[in-house]
Amino acid sequence: MTETSAATAGTSAELLLDAVSKSYGDNLAVRSISAEVPASKISVIVGPSGCGKSTLLRIISGLDNPTSGQVRFEGDPVDGVPEGLAMVFQDYSRSLYPWMRVDKNVEFPIKHLPAKERAERVRFAIEEVGLTHKEKLYPWQMSGGMQQRVAIARALASHPKLLLMDEPYASVDAQTRADLEDLLMRIQAELGITVLVVTHDIDESVYLADRIIVLSSPPSVVAEVIDVDLPRPRDHIATKTDQRFVEIRSHVTRLLRSKEPAATA
Ligand SMILES: Nc1ncnc2c1ncn2[C@@H]1O[C@H](COP(=O)(O)OP(=O)(O)OP(=O)(O)O)[C@@H](O)[C@H]1O
């Protein structure tokens, strides 16, 4: 494990959070968050409930503005939803259209493209998530895990450079969650996408991440940035019994349980 100090400007980070703060009235939700999300890696934001993880994702995706500070994506300030960004949410039942079959749901965000390219992207994305031959089902005919695969396929169809995922597996059972974690790592390795996942699950953060950004309790700051040096490909049994995994998980757990105020980044 390498502990990295919070972000400094002028690096090759895909995404840069520079002293991002957000207040809702008198409620200071996040306080001066600085961090780098490296290109073509999986980064995970982990933190206790209410520490501002979803708030940060909304700011990163351009759906909300910081009260102060700045987000830069590929060097440019984010002031609206950037080109090349896709999002997957926890609640697949609300992100998929129940009246559309799988292929139409996946195609929806790329409707502006020519028909041939659309068809090719839909086919590829559905194959990537292992749903070939399920194209003509409706979401309500599928399990929760399958629906979340559809949501991931829809994100992939837009050929994102940056994939943001907000608690993507919080609504599925443990086995499905494990399968979807492996699916994400395989896709990321194949396509080289930059992925940023928000979770409150410590095991998941260590298992998935090249980099973990640990947030403190509110008003949140970056408690620590941890570069995870576990080898890839990872495996639920071998990786999770690796002494390094256990060490990093314990370290993150201690950080999240600490009542000490974290140093301002
Ligand atoms: N639109 C909003 N208006 C007012 N306050 C908000 C809004 N969104 C978030 N907050 C407040 O900001 C703080 C952080 O909320 P946020 O949902 O970002 O945390 P979180 O870490 O994602 O929480 P959880 O893990 O429980 O989902 C909370 O105090 C919340 O009440």
Ligand as a Chemical Component Dictionary entry (heavy atoms), coordinates in Angstrom:
data_LIG
# 
_chem_comp.id                   LIG 
_chem_comp.type                 NON-POLYMER 
_chem_comp.pdbx_formal_charge   0 
_chem_comp.three_letter_code    LIG 
# 
loop_
_chem_comp_atom.comp_id 
_chem_comp_atom.atom_id 
_chem_comp_atom.alt_atom_id 
_chem_comp_atom.type_symbol 
_chem_comp_atom.charge 
_chem_comp_atom.model_Cartn_x 
_chem_comp_atom.model_Cartn_y 
_chem_comp_atom.model_Cartn_z 
_chem_comp_atom.pdbx_ordinal 
LIG N1  N1  N 0 -29.963 18.387 -2.177 1  
LIG C1  C1  C 0 -29.610 18.507 -0.900 2  
LIG N2  N2  N 0 -30.117 19.502 -0.138 3  
LIG C2  C2  C 0 -29.754 19.639 1.156  4  
LIG N3  N3  N 0 -28.867 18.853 1.789  5  
LIG C3  C3  C 0 -28.333 17.857 1.088  6  
LIG C4  C4  C 0 -28.660 17.614 -0.287 7  
LIG N4  N4  N 0 -27.958 16.536 -0.734 8  
LIG C5  C5  C 0 -27.216 16.115 0.317  9  
LIG N5  N5  N 0 -27.438 16.905 1.403  10 
LIG C6  C6  C 0 -26.773 16.767 2.709  11 
LIG O1  O1  O 0 -25.373 16.661 2.469  12 
LIG C7  C7  C 0 -24.789 15.677 3.333  13 
LIG C8  C8  C 0 -24.113 14.609 2.496  14 
LIG O2  O2  O 0 -25.108 13.845 1.806  15 
LIG P1  P1  P 0 -24.731 12.732 0.722  16 
LIG O3  O3  O 0 -26.007 12.096 0.276  17 
LIG O4  O4  O 0 -23.870 13.323 -0.309 18 
LIG O5  O5  O 0 -23.888 11.724 1.594  19 
LIG P2  P2  P 0 -23.483 10.198 1.295  20 
LIG O6  O6  O 0 -22.109 10.008 1.815  21 
LIG O7  O7  O 0 -23.703 9.878  -0.145 22 
LIG O8  O8  O 0 -24.536 9.427  2.190  23 
LIG P3  P3  P 0 -25.030 7.877  2.116  24 
LIG O9  O9  O 0 -23.802 7.012  2.162  25 
LIG O10 O10 O 0 -25.878 7.742  3.343  26 
LIG O11 O11 O 0 -25.805 7.766  0.833  27 
LIG C9  C9  C 0 -25.923 15.179 4.222  28 
LIG O12 O12 O 0 -25.913 15.924 5.413  29 
LIG C10 C10 C 0 -27.170 15.486 3.419  30 
LIG O13 O13 O 0 -28.284 15.702 4.263  31 
# 
loop_
_chem_comp_bond.comp_id 
_chem_comp_bond.atom_id_1 
_chem_comp_bond.atom_id_2 
_chem_comp_bond.value_order 
_chem_comp_bond.pdbx_ordinal 
LIG N1  C1  SING 1  
LIG C1  N2  SING 2  
LIG C1  C4  DOUB 3  
LIG N2  C2  DOUB 4  
LIG C2  N3  SING 5  
LIG N3  C3  DOUB 6  
LIG C3  C4  SING 7  
LIG C3  N5  SING 8  
LIG C4  N4  SING 9  
LIG N4  C5  DOUB 10 
LIG C5  N5  SING 11 
LIG N5  C6  SING 12 
LIG C6  O1  SING 13 
LIG C6  C10 SING 14 
LIG O1  C7  SING 15 
LIG C7  C8  SING 16 
LIG C7  C9  SING 17 
LIG C8  O2  SING 18 
LIG O2  P1  SING 19 
LIG P1  O3  DOUB 20 
LIG P1  O4  SING 21 
LIG P1  O5  SING 22 
LIG O5  P2  SING 23 
LIG P2  O6  DOUB 24 
LIG P2  O7  SING 25 
LIG P2  O8  SING 26 
LIG O8  P3  SING 27 
LIG P3  O9  DOUB 28 
LIG P3  O10 SING 29 
LIG P3  O11 SING 30 
LIG C9  O12 SING 31 
LIG C9  C10 SING 32 
LIG C10 O13 SING 33 
# 
